[in-house]
C-alpha cells in the first residue's frame, strides 16, 4: 500500500510533458553506498578523538566532515538547473524499436559533471555537459494500443562518490502502437506478390516526381539519376480495379488482434505498391486514398481500435 502511494505521488510529482527544469525541490540528495562507509569512518574518528583527547584525530574528523558537506553541495549542483526535453515518435509498431531522444541543457553559466542516465536496463554517462546534448535510448513496445514510457532516472555522485544526487522524470507523451503485420495472400485482396511488382507496363506510366522516404527502389528512374537530375520516382496511373477495400469482417483469422495484424500487412503492402485503399474497422472507417499521410492515418486507426 505504501509503495503504491509512493509510486503514484512520485509519478504526479515528476511529470515530463514538454520541458522540465529541475528546481531545488526536484533533486534528492543522500548517502551513496560508499557514503555509508565514509559515515562510519567519520563516527569512528570522532569517538576516537574525543575518547583519547587527541586534537590530531579531531582535526581529521573535522576535515572529513568538511568533505562530506562539500560532497552534498557539489552533487546537488550537478542536477540543479538542468533542463530536460524528450523527443519521441507518436506512432510506432509492435516489436519495432522506438527511438527516445532526451535532450539535456545545462543551467546558465554552469557546467554539469559526471551525469549518469538510466532507462529500463540501459545506462549512459555524460562526463561533461556545457552545451545542449542529446542522449538516445530505445524502447521496444510489445502490445498494441496506447503505450506509456517507463520512468527515466538520472543521477550524479560527483565529486567523491560518497553522496548521490538523483531525480526522475515520467514521460507523459501519448504513443500509439500499431499491430505487428500478419502475412496474408496478397492476390486474394488485389495486391501483387513481391515478384510481380516489377511487371508494370509502360502504358501505366504517368509522370516523374521527387524521391520520398519509403519509395520502392524499383520505381526510381535510374537513367534520370545518371543524367544528374537527382532521385526521381516513376508514378503510374491508378486504375479502378486497383482501388482496394480492406474490411475487418473479411479477414480470415478469428481473433481480434490477428485480424488487425492482417489489415496492417495489407495496408503496408498497398502503401509500398502505391495503390489507393480504404479501410473498414468495427468502430471507424477510412475513405479511399493513398500516400504517406493516408497510410499514417490507417496505421493510427489500427493502433487506436478498441
Sine and cosine of phi, psi and omega as CSV:
sin_phi,cos_phi,sin_psi,cos_psi,sin_omega,cos_omega
0.00,0.00,-0.74,0.67,0.00,-1.00
-0.90,0.44,-0.65,0.76,-0.01,-1.00
-0.90,0.44,-0.66,0.75,0.01,-1.00
-0.90,0.43,-0.67,0.74,0.02,-1.00
-0.90,0.44,-0.64,0.77,0.02,-1.00
-0.89,0.46,-0.71,0.70,-0.01,-1.00
-0.91,0.42,-0.61,0.79,0.02,-1.00
-0.92,0.40,-0.68,0.73,0.00,-1.00
-0.91,0.41,-0.71,0.70,-0.06,-1.00
-0.93,0.36,-0.50,0.87,0.07,-1.00
-0.92,0.40,-0.63,0.78,0.06,-1.00
-0.95,0.30,-0.59,0.81,-0.11,-0.99
-0.94,0.34,-0.53,0.85,-0.13,-0.99
-0.87,-0.50,0.70,0.71,0.05,-1.00
-0.92,0.39,0.60,-0.80,0.11,-0.99
-0.84,-0.54,0.97,-0.25,0.02,-1.00
-0.99,-0.11,-0.86,0.51,0.06,-1.00
-0.85,-0.52,-0.96,0.26,0.05,-1.00
-0.84,-0.55,0.46,-0.89,0.07,-1.00
-0.60,-0.80,0.81,-0.58,0.07,-1.00
-0.97,-0.26,0.82,-0.57,-0.08,-1.00
-0.95,0.30,0.82,-0.57,0.06,-1.00
-0.98,-0.21,-0.07,-1.00,-0.07,-1.00
-0.88,0.48,-0.65,0.76,-0.04,-1.00
-1.00,0.10,0.13,0.99,0.06,-1.00
-0.99,-0.13,-0.15,0.99,-0.11,-0.99
-0.93,-0.36,0.80,-0.60,0.10,-0.99
-1.00,-0.09,0.63,-0.78,0.02,-1.00
-0.69,-0.72,0.79,-0.61,0.03,-1.00
-0.34,-0.94,0.03,-1.00,-0.01,-1.00
-0.91,0.41,0.68,-0.73,0.19,-0.98
-0.99,0.17,0.08,-1.00,0.00,-1.00
-0.86,0.52,-0.69,0.72,0.04,-1.00
-0.94,0.35,-0.38,0.92,-0.01,-1.00
-0.92,0.40,-0.50,0.86,0.04,-1.00
-0.91,0.42,-0.62,0.79,0.06,-1.00
-0.91,0.42,-0.64,0.77,0.05,-1.00
-0.89,0.45,-0.64,0.77,0.02,-1.00
-0.91,0.42,-0.65,0.76,0.05,-1.00
-0.88,0.47,-0.68,0.73,0.04,-1.00
-0.88,0.47,-0.64,0.77,0.02,-1.00
-0.89,0.45,-0.69,0.73,0.01,-1.00
-0.91,0.41,-0.67,0.75,0.00,-1.00
-0.89,0.46,-0.71,0.71,0.00,-1.00
-0.91,0.42,-0.58,0.82,0.03,-1.00
-0.92,0.39,-0.72,0.70,0.01,-1.00
-0.89,0.45,-0.68,0.73,0.00,-1.00
-0.91,0.42,-0.65,0.76,-0.01,-1.00
-0.91,0.41,-0.64,0.76,0.02,-1.00
-0.95,0.31,-0.66,0.75,-0.08,-1.00
-0.91,0.41,-0.66,0.75,-0.04,-1.00
-0.99,-0.17,0.08,1.00,0.00,-1.00
0.77,0.64,0.71,0.70,-0.07,-1.00
-0.97,-0.25,0.93,-0.37,-0.04,-1.00
-0.91,0.41,-0.52,0.86,0.00,-1.00
-0.91,0.41,-0.68,0.74,0.03,-1.00
-0.92,0.38,-0.63,0.77,0.04,-1.00
-0.90,0.43,-0.61,0.79,0.05,-1.00
-0.89,0.45,-0.64,0.76,0.07,-1.00
-0.89,0.45,-0.64,0.77,0.03,-1.00
-0.88,0.47,-0.69,0.73,0.01,-1.00
-0.92,0.39,-0.58,0.81,0.06,-1.00
-0.90,0.44,-0.70,0.71,0.03,-1.00
-0.90,0.44,-0.59,0.81,0.05,-1.00
-0.90,0.44,-0.66,0.75,0.05,-1.00
-0.89,0.46,-0.65,0.76,0.05,-1.00
-0.89,0.46,-0.64,0.77,0.00,-1.00
-0.90,0.43,-0.72,0.69,0.01,-1.00
-0.89,0.45,-0.68,0.73,0.02,-1.00
-0.89,0.46,-0.60,0.80,0.02,-1.00
-0.90,0.43,-0.65,0.76,0.06,-1.00
-0.86,0.52,-0.73,0.68,-0.06,-1.00
-0.92,0.39,-0.74,0.67,-0.07,-1.00
-0.93,0.38,-0.61,0.79,0.05,-1.00
-0.89,0.45,-0.67,0.75,0.03,-1.00
-0.89,0.45,-0.65,0.76,-0.05,-1.00
-0.91,0.41,-0.39,0.92,-0.01,-1.00
-0.94,0.33,-0.41,0.91,0.00,-1.00
-0.96,-0.28,-0.46,0.89,-0.07,-1.00
-0.90,0.44,0.76,-0.65,0.01,-1.00
0.99,0.10,-0.03,1.00,-0.01,-1.00
-0.95,0.31,0.71,-0.70,0.02,-1.00
-0.95,-0.31,0.75,-0.66,-0.06,-1.00
-0.86,-0.51,0.70,-0.71,0.04,-1.00
-0.72,-0.70,0.52,-0.86,-0.02,-1.00
-0.81,-0.59,0.75,-0.66,0.10,-0.99
-0.87,-0.49,0.83,-0.55,-0.03,-1.00
-0.53,-0.85,0.52,-0.86,0.05,-1.00
-0.91,0.41,0.61,-0.79,-0.04,-1.00
-1.00,0.03,-0.13,0.99,-0.02,-1.00
-0.65,-0.76,0.83,-0.56,0.01,-1.00
-0.77,-0.64,-0.26,-0.97,-0.03,-1.00
-0.58,-0.81,0.53,-0.85,-0.02,-1.00
-0.83,0.55,0.73,-0.68,0.05,-1.00
0.94,0.33,0.09,1.00,0.07,-1.00
-0.97,-0.24,0.76,-0.65,-0.09,-1.00
-0.91,0.41,0.67,-0.74,0.14,-0.99
-0.99,-0.14,0.71,-0.70,0.02,-1.00
-1.00,-0.08,0.85,-0.53,0.03,-1.00
-0.96,-0.27,0.83,-0.56,0.00,-1.00
-0.92,-0.38,0.97,-0.25,0.07,-1.00
-1.00,-0.04,0.85,-0.53,0.03,-1.00
-0.97,-0.24,0.80,-0.60,0.04,-1.00
-0.96,-0.29,0.78,-0.62,0.03,-1.00
-0.85,-0.53,0.83,-0.56,-0.05,-1.00
-0.94,0.33,0.35,-0.94,0.11,-0.99
-0.92,0.39,0.35,-0.94,-0.05,-1.00
-0.88,0.48,0.76,-0.65,0.03,-1.00
0.84,0.54,0.60,0.80,0.00,-1.00
-0.66,-0.75,0.56,-0.83,0.08,-1.00
-0.92,-0.40,0.78,-0.62,0.03,-1.00
-0.98,-0.19,0.72,-0.69,-0.12,-0.99
-0.88,-0.47,0.62,-0.78,0.17,-0.99
0.80,0.61,0.83,0.55,0.11,-0.99
-1.00,0.05,0.62,-0.78,0.04,-1.00
-0.82,-0.57,0.74,-0.68,-0.06,-1.00
-0.89,-0.45,0.59,-0.81,-0.01,-1.00
-0.63,-0.78,0.77,-0.64,0.11,-0.99
-0.72,-0.70,0.85,-0.52,-0.12,-0.99
0.82,0.57,-0.85,-0.53,-0.03,-1.00
-0.97,-0.23,0.23,0.97,-0.03,-1.00
-0.95,-0.32,0.75,-0.67,0.01,-1.00
-0.83,-0.56,0.61,-0.79,0.05,-1.00
-0.69,-0.72,0.37,-0.93,-0.10,-1.00
-0.82,-0.58,0.67,-0.74,0.13,-0.99
-0.92,-0.39,0.94,-0.35,-0.06,-1.00
-0.95,0.30,-0.76,0.65,0.00,-1.00
-0.71,-0.70,0.80,-0.60,0.04,-1.00
-0.86,-0.51,0.98,-0.22,0.04,-1.00
-0.83,-0.56,-0.05,1.00,0.09,-1.00
-0.54,-0.84,0.31,-0.95,-0.02,-1.00
-0.80,0.60,0.69,-0.72,-0.04,-1.00
-0.66,-0.75,0.60,-0.80,-0.01,-1.00
-0.95,-0.31,0.76,-0.65,0.07,-1.00
-0.90,-0.45,0.80,-0.59,-0.08,-1.00
-0.97,-0.24,0.66,-0.75,0.14,-0.99
-0.77,-0.64,0.27,-0.96,0.06,-1.00
-0.83,-0.55,0.56,-0.83,0.04,-1.00
-0.76,-0.66,0.74,-0.68,-0.02,-1.00
-0.94,-0.34,0.97,-0.23,0.02,-1.00
-0.95,0.32,0.62,-0.79,-0.06,-1.00
-0.92,-0.39,-0.10,0.99,-0.02,-1.00
-0.73,-0.68,0.54,-0.84,0.05,-1.00
-0.96,0.27,0.45,-0.90,0.07,-1.00
0.93,-0.38,-0.37,-0.93,-0.02,-1.00
-0.96,0.28,0.79,-0.61,-0.07,-1.00
-0.91,-0.41,0.80,-0.60,0.05,-1.00
-0.96,-0.26,0.74,-0.67,0.02,-1.00
-0.98,0.21,0.54,-0.84,0.05,-1.00
-0.97,0.26,0.17,-0.99,-0.05,-1.00
-0.94,0.34,0.46,-0.89,-0.01,-1.00
-0.92,-0.39,0.83,-0.56,-0.05,-1.00
-0.96,-0.28,0.56,-0.83,0.15,-0.99
-0.50,-0.87,0.56,-0.83,-0.10,-0.99
-0.41,-0.91,0.15,-0.99,0.06,-1.00
-0.54,-0.84,0.64,-0.77,0.08,-1.00
-0.89,-0.45,0.34,0.94,0.03,-1.00
-0.92,0.40,0.62,-0.79,0.10,1.00
-0.98,-0.21,-0.35,0.94,-0.18,-0.98
-0.94,-0.35,-0.05,1.00,0.04,-1.00
0.98,0.20,0.21,0.98,-0.02,-1.00
-0.97,-0.24,-0.33,0.94,0.02,-1.00
-0.85,-0.53,0.68,-0.74,-0.03,-1.00
-0.89,-0.45,0.81,-0.59,0.15,-0.99
-0.94,-0.33,0.76,-0.65,-0.07,-1.00
-0.55,-0.83,0.28,-0.96,0.07,-1.00
-0.41,-0.91,0.12,-0.99,0.00,-1.00
-0.74,-0.67,0.32,-0.95,0.31,-0.95
-0.66,-0.75,0.61,-0.80,0.05,-1.00
-0.91,-0.41,0.98,-0.19,-0.03,-1.00
-0.86,0.51,0.71,-0.70,-0.03,-1.00
-0.96,-0.29,0.07,1.00,-0.03,-1.00
-0.89,0.45,0.68,-0.74,0.07,-1.00
-1.00,0.08,0.87,-0.49,0.01,-1.00
-0.87,-0.49,0.86,-0.52,0.01,-1.00
-0.99,-0.14,0.70,-0.71,-0.07,-1.00
-0.92,-0.39,0.87,-0.50,0.04,-1.00
-0.98,0.19,0.38,-0.93,-0.02,-1.00
-0.94,0.35,0.38,-0.92,0.11,-0.99
-0.96,0.30,0.68,-0.73,-0.03,-1.00
-0.92,0.38,0.65,-0.76,0.09,-1.00
-0.90,-0.43,0.85,-0.53,-0.14,-0.99
-0.91,0.42,0.66,-0.75,0.05,-1.00
-0.73,-0.68,0.10,-0.99,0.04,-1.00
-0.97,0.25,0.94,-0.34,-0.08,-1.00
-0.92,0.40,-0.63,0.78,-0.06,-1.00
-0.89,0.45,-0.50,0.86,0.01,-1.00
-0.90,0.44,-0.45,0.89,-0.04,-1.00
-0.96,-0.29,0.24,0.97,0.09,-1.00
1.00,0.09,0.23,0.97,0.03,-1.00
-0.98,-0.22,0.42,-0.91,0.02,-1.00
-1.00,0.08,0.58,-0.81,0.12,-0.99
-0.94,0.33,0.21,-0.98,-0.07,-1.00
-0.84,0.55,-0.67,0.75,-0.06,-1.00
-0.98,0.18,-0.04,1.00,0.01,-1.00
-0.98,-0.22,-0.10,1.00,-0.15,-0.99
-0.95,0.32,-0.37,0.93,-0.01,-1.00
-1.00,0.06,-0.14,0.99,-0.07,-1.00
-1.00,-0.01,0.91,0.42,0.01,-1.00
-0.93,-0.38,0.85,-0.52,-0.09,-1.00
-0.94,0.35,0.39,-0.92,0.01,-1.00
-0.91,0.41,-0.42,0.91,-0.02,-1.00
-0.93,0.38,-0.26,0.96,0.01,-1.00
-1.00,0.06,-0.17,0.98,-0.11,-0.99
-0.92,0.40,0.69,-0.72,-0.01,-1.00
-0.92,-0.39,-0.89,0.45,-0.03,-1.00
-0.28,-0.96,0.07,-1.00,0.05,-1.00
-0.97,-0.26,0.58,-0.81,0.08,-1.00
-0.66,-0.75,0.20,-0.98,-0.02,-1.00
-0.94,0.34,0.53,-0.85,0.00,-1.00
-0.92,0.39,0.67,-0.74,0.07,-1.00
-0.82,-0.58,0.45,-0.89,0.01,-1.00
-0.85,0.52,0.77,-0.64,-0.01,-1.00
0.98,-0.19,-0.17,0.98,0.03,-1.00
-0.93,0.37,0.61,-0.79,0.02,-1.00
-0.93,0.38,0.64,-0.77,-0.04,-1.00
-0.92,0.39,-0.48,0.88,-0.04,-1.00
-0.96,0.27,-0.07,1.00,0.05,-1.00
-0.98,-0.19,-0.03,1.00,0.01,-1.00
-0.96,0.30,0.70,-0.71,0.05,-1.00
-0.99,0.11,1.00,0.01,-0.09,-1.00
-0.93,0.38,-0.51,0.86,0.03,-1.00
-0.90,0.43,-0.64,0.77,0.04,-1.00
-0.93,0.38,-0.59,0.80,0.03,-1.00
-0.90,0.43,-0.63,0.78,0.01,-1.00
-0.91,0.41,-0.43,0.90,0.02,-1.00
-1.00,0.09,0.06,1.00,0.05,-1.00
0.99,0.13,0.36,0.93,-0.01,-1.00
-1.00,-0.08,0.15,0.99,0.01,-1.00
0.99,0.12,-0.03,-1.00,-0.01,-1.00
-0.99,0.16,0.91,-0.41,0.05,-1.00
-0.87,-0.49,0.53,-0.85,-0.06,-1.00
-0.89,-0.46,0.70,-0.71,0.04,-1.00
-0.97,0.26,0.75,-0.66,0.04,-1.00
-0.93,-0.38,0.71,-0.71,-0.06,-1.00
-0.92,-0.40,0.46,-0.89,0.02,-1.00
-0.91,0.42,0.59,-0.80,0.07,-1.00
-1.00,-0.08,0.85,-0.53,0.04,-1.00
-1.00,-0.03,0.30,-0.95,-0.07,-1.00
-0.87,0.50,-0.60,0.80,-0.05,-1.00
-0.97,0.26,-0.16,0.99,0.02,-1.00
-1.00,0.01,-0.07,1.00,0.05,-1.00
-0.99,0.11,0.92,-0.39,-0.20,-0.98
-0.98,-0.20,0.58,-0.81,0.03,-1.00
-0.88,-0.48,0.95,-0.32,0.01,-1.00
-0.99,-0.13,0.90,-0.44,-0.09,-1.00
-0.90,-0.44,0.75,-0.66,0.01,-1.00
-0.84,0.55,-0.64,0.77,-0.07,-1.00
-0.93,0.37,-0.31,0.95,-0.04,-1.00
-1.00,-0.05,0.00,1.00,0.01,-1.00
-0.95,0.32,0.57,-0.82,-0.16,-0.99
-0.99,0.14,-0.48,0.88,-0.02,-1.00
-0.98,0.19,0.29,-0.96,-0.15,-0.99
-0.99,-0.13,-0.60,0.80,-0.08,-1.00
-0.97,0.26,0.52,-0.85,-0.06,-1.00
-0.86,0.51,-0.75,0.66,-0.04,-1.00
-0.92,0.40,-0.54,0.84,0.03,-1.00
-0.93,0.36,-0.64,0.77,0.05,-1.00
-0.88,0.47,-0.68,0.74,0.02,-1.00
-0.91,0.42,-0.58,0.82,0.06,-1.00
-0.91,0.42,-0.64,0.77,0.07,-1.00
-0.90,0.44,-0.68,0.74,0.03,-1.00
-0.90,0.44,-0.60,0.80,0.03,-1.00
-0.88,0.47,-0.65,0.76,0.01,-1.00
-0.90,0.43,-0.70,0.72,-0.01,-1.00
-0.91,0.41,-0.68,0.73,0.02,-1.00
-0.88,0.47,-0.68,0.74,0.00,-1.00
-0.89,0.45,-0.68,0.73,-0.01,-1.00
-0.92,0.39,-0.64,0.77,0.03,-1.00
-0.90,0.45,-0.64,0.77,0.04,-1.00
-0.91,0.41,-0.68,0.73,0.00,-1.00
-0.90,0.44,-0.54,0.84,-0.03,-1.00
-1.00,-0.05,0.12,0.99,0.06,-1.00
0.84,0.55,0.74,0.67,-0.01,-1.00
-0.89,-0.45,0.63,-0.78,0.02,-1.00
-0.95,0.31,0.58,-0.81,0.00,-1.00
-0.46,-0.89,0.40,-0.92,0.16,-0.99
-0.88,-0.48,0.31,-0.95,-0.07,-1.00
-0.71,-0.71,0.80,-0.59,-0.01,-1.00
-0.89,-0.45,0.91,-0.41,0.05,-1.00
-0.92,-0.39,0.26,-0.97,-0.02,-1.00
-0.85,0.53,-0.54,0.84,-0.10,-0.99
-0.95,-0.31,-0.24,0.97,-0.08,-1.00
-0.37,-0.93,0.35,-0.94,0.04,-1.00
-0.69,-0.72,0.45,-0.89,0.01,-1.00
-0.88,-0.47,0.84,-0.54,-0.03,-1.00
-0.93,0.38,0.17,-0.99,-0.05,-1.00
-0.87,0.49,0.63,-0.78,0.00,-1.00
0.00,-1.00,0.03,-1.00,0.02,-1.00
-0.41,-0.91,0.16,-0.99,0.01,-1.00
0.96,-0.27,0.13,-0.99,-0.09,-1.00
-0.91,0.40,-0.65,0.76,0.00,-1.00
-0.91,0.40,-0.63,0.78,0.04,-1.00
-0.90,0.43,-0.67,0.74,0.04,-1.00
-0.89,0.45,-0.66,0.75,0.02,-1.00
-0.88,0.48,-0.66,0.75,0.01,-1.00
-0.91,0.42,-0.66,0.76,0.03,-1.00
-0.90,0.43,-0.67,0.75,0.02,-1.00
-0.89,0.45,-0.65,0.76,0.03,-1.00
-0.91,0.41,-0.63,0.77,0.04,-1.00
-0.89,0.46,-0.65,0.76,0.03,-1.00
-0.91,0.40,-0.54,0.84,0.03,-1.00
-0.95,0.30,-0.57,0.82,-0.09,-1.00
-1.00,-0.03,-0.13,0.99,-0.01,-1.00
-0.87,0.49,0.80,-0.60,-0.02,-1.00
-0.86,0.51,0.00,0.00,0.00,0.00
